[in-house]
């Protein structure tokens, strides 16, 4: 059983990464899709009760935000993997401006998440952490090791 938590600004590539890497193997939990925390919590519980592999595709900028998923997943003995999407605010703003419709978020939302964004840490309960950067048409993924300093 595996739970994957995405961490990063809007327009940093999280949903595209999900489609490329996890679409055929993991259920996607996204507040954008479920619309309320209550629905999200209920859906997470169903996934945990059925031992489904899952990806939480939200910004998850703070330790507290991530704890709402880490704690129940660890109680169910899930392996929890964090993917930290690293991008600059100007790059995220540019990608967001290229979006249309509901995919485009207000710029203030990116500033807000950037202000709160805390890199993940193994002491939160992650079993593995990866750094993800957009690279050309794809992604550069690097595994973090415990004890390394990451910013």
C-alpha positions as CSV (number, residue, x, y, z in Angstrom):
1,X,0.0,0.0,0.0
2,X,1.4,3.3,-1.0
3,X,0.3,6.9,-0.4
4,X,1.9,9.7,-2.4
5,X,1.7,13.3,-1.3
6,X,2.5,16.1,-3.7
7,X,3.9,19.3,-2.3
8,X,4.3,22.5,-4.3
9,X,2.9,25.6,-5.9
10,X,0.0,25.6,-8.2
11,X,1.2,25.3,-11.9
12,X,4.4,23.5,-10.8
13,X,3.4,20.3,-12.8
14,X,1.8,18.2,-10.1
15,X,-1.3,17.1,-12.0
16,X,0.6,16.5,-15.2
17,X,3.1,14.4,-13.2
18,X,0.2,12.5,-11.8
19,X,-1.2,11.8,-15.3
20,X,2.2,10.7,-16.5
21,X,3.4,8.6,-13.6
22,X,0.4,7.4,-11.5
23,X,-2.8,7.6,-13.5
24,X,-2.9,3.9,-14.2
25,X,-1.9,2.7,-10.7
26,X,-3.1,5.2,-8.0
27,X,-6.4,6.9,-7.1
28,X,-6.2,10.7,-7.3
29,X,-7.4,12.7,-4.3
30,X,-7.7,16.3,-5.1
31,X,-9.5,19.1,-3.3
32,X,-10.0,20.8,-6.7
33,X,-12.1,17.8,-7.8
34,X,-13.8,16.9,-4.5
35,X,-14.5,20.6,-3.6
36,X,-14.9,20.2,0.2
37,X,-12.6,18.9,2.9
38,X,-15.4,16.7,4.2
39,X,-15.7,14.9,0.8
40,X,-12.0,14.7,0.6
41,X,-11.8,13.1,4.0
42,X,-14.5,10.6,3.2
43,X,-12.8,9.7,-0.1
44,X,-9.5,9.3,1.7
45,X,-11.1,7.0,4.2
46,X,-12.6,4.8,1.5
47,X,-9.2,4.5,-0.1
48,X,-7.6,3.6,3.2
49,X,-10.3,1.0,4.0
50,X,-9.9,-0.6,0.6
51,X,-6.1,-0.5,0.7
52,X,-6.0,1.5,-2.5
53,X,-2.8,3.1,-3.7
54,X,-3.4,6.9,-3.7
55,X,-2.0,10.3,-4.7
56,X,-2.9,13.4,-2.8
57,X,-2.7,16.1,-5.6
58,X,-2.9,19.3,-3.6
59,X,-0.4,22.0,-2.7
60,X,0.1,20.7,0.8
61,X,2.4,23.6,1.7
62,X,2.8,23.1,5.5
63,X,3.6,20.3,7.8
64,X,0.1,20.7,9.3
65,X,-1.5,20.4,5.8
66,X,0.4,17.2,5.2
67,X,-0.3,15.7,8.6
68,X,-4.0,15.4,7.7
69,X,-2.9,12.7,5.2
70,X,0.3,11.3,6.8
71,X,-1.3,10.4,10.1
72,X,-4.2,8.2,8.8
73,X,-2.0,6.7,6.1
74,X,0.7,5.7,8.6
75,X,-1.9,4.3,11.0
76,X,-3.0,2.0,8.1
77,X,0.7,1.0,7.5
78,X,1.0,2.7,4.2
79,X,4.4,3.6,2.7
80,X,4.2,7.4,2.4
81,X,6.2,9.1,-0.4
82,X,6.5,12.8,-0.8
83,X,7.1,14.6,-4.1
84,X,8.3,18.1,-3.6
85,X,7.7,20.2,-6.8
86,X,10.4,22.9,-6.9
87,X,9.7,25.8,-9.2
88,X,10.2,29.5,-9.0
89,X,7.3,31.8,-8.3
90,X,7.8,33.7,-11.6
91,X,7.8,30.4,-13.6
92,X,4.6,29.2,-11.8
93,X,2.9,32.5,-12.5
94,X,3.9,32.3,-16.2
95,X,2.5,28.8,-16.5
96,X,-0.6,29.8,-14.6
97,X,-1.2,32.7,-16.9
98,X,-1.1,30.3,-19.9
99,X,-3.9,28.3,-18.4
100,X,-7.6,28.8,-19.3
101,X,-10.9,28.4,-17.5
102,X,-11.1,26.7,-14.1
103,X,-7.4,25.5,-14.3
104,X,-6.2,29.1,-13.9
105,X,-6.0,30.3,-10.4
106,X,-5.8,33.9,-9.1
107,X,-2.2,35.0,-8.8
108,X,-2.7,35.8,-5.1
109,X,-3.2,32.1,-4.5
110,X,0.3,31.4,-5.7
111,X,1.8,34.1,-3.6
112,X,-0.1,32.8,-0.6
113,X,1.1,29.2,-1.0
114,X,4.7,30.4,-1.7
115,X,4.7,32.3,1.6
116,X,3.6,29.2,3.5
117,X,5.6,26.6,1.6
118,X,7.8,24.4,3.8
119,X,10.0,21.7,2.3
120,X,9.0,18.2,3.5
121,X,11.0,16.4,6.1
122,X,11.5,12.7,7.0
123,X,10.5,13.5,10.6
124,X,7.0,14.2,9.4
125,X,6.7,10.4,8.7
126,X,7.7,10.2,5.0
127,X,9.3,6.9,4.0
128,X,10.8,8.5,0.9
129,X,11.0,12.0,-0.5
130,X,11.7,13.1,-4.1
131,X,12.5,16.5,-5.5
132,X,10.7,17.2,-8.8
133,X,11.6,19.9,-11.3
134,X,10.2,20.6,-14.8
135,X,12.9,19.8,-17.3
136,X,12.1,20.4,-21.0
137,X,9.0,18.5,-21.8
138,X,9.4,16.2,-18.8
139,X,10.5,16.1,-15.2
140,X,13.8,15.7,-13.4
141,X,13.2,13.5,-10.3
142,X,15.8,13.1,-7.6
143,X,15.6,11.1,-4.4
144,X,16.4,12.9,-1.1
145,X,18.3,11.1,1.5
146,X,17.8,11.5,5.2
147,X,20.2,13.9,6.8
148,X,20.6,16.0,3.6
149,X,19.8,19.7,3.8
150,X,17.0,20.6,1.4
151,X,15.6,24.0,0.6
